[in-house]
Amino acid sequence: MTKANRWQTIYLAVFFVILYLPVLSVILYSFNANPSTAKWTGLTLDWYRELFDDLKKHQPARYSSSAFKWQSSLPRFPLC
């Protein structure tokens, strides 16, 4: 491995760590029992239970998905 290839590999590895570390930390803290991310109090699935129990939060997603399905079918069936 040449010196240039080694630096490119290191640069690429650092790039992906910087890119994915915030995403992984958000995923990790979504399982935190404490509402604040300042203190870790243990693992919980309560936040996800709240999200999926509340049907009102799902209604906008249903509207969006039905609108998407309707709009995506338009180009397939032209009126002319």
N, C-alpha and C positions, 0 to 999 in steps of 0.2 A: 504494500500500500504506500503510495507516495504521500509526501507531506501535504500537498493540496487536497487530496482525497480525504485524508484524516481530518483536516480542518472543516471540510464540507460535511463530513459525517457528524462531527461534534456540533457544528452550527445547526444542522438539521435536527439533531436530538434535542438541543436546547430550545429550538423553535417550537417543537411539538410539546415539550414540557410546559413552556409558557402558554401555549395555546390551549392545552387540555386541563391544566391544573385548576383554573377557576371553575370549569364545568364540573370536574370531579368534586371540588369542595362544595359546590351548590348541591350536588346529589348527596354527598355525605351529610351535610347539615340539614337536609330535608327530613332525615330520620332522627333528628335531635328532639328530645322530649321538652326541652326548654324553648319557649318562643323566641328567645334572643340567641343569636349565634355567639355571643360573648362568653357563654358558659355552657359547657357540655355536661348534660345531666343524664344521659343514657339514650338507648335506642327506643324508638316507638314508631308505631304505624298510625297513631291517632290523627295526624294531619291528613293522611291519605283516606282514612275512614271518613273524616269530616268532608273531604272533597267529594267522595263518591256517594255519600248519604244525602247530600243536598241536591235534590233533583232540579232546583231552580238554576243551579250553576250549569247544568247540562243542556238546558233549553237553548241558549244561544249557539252552542256547538251543533245542536241538531239543525237549527235554522241555517247555519253556515254550511253544513255538509249537504243539506238538501238543495241550497242555492248553488253550491259547487256542482253537484250532480246535474242539475238542470242546465246550468251554463255550459258544462263540458259536453253535454249531449247535443247542443245546438249546431256546432260545426259538422257533425256527422250526418245530420238530416237537414239538408238545405231546403228552403221553401220553394226555390225555383227549379 
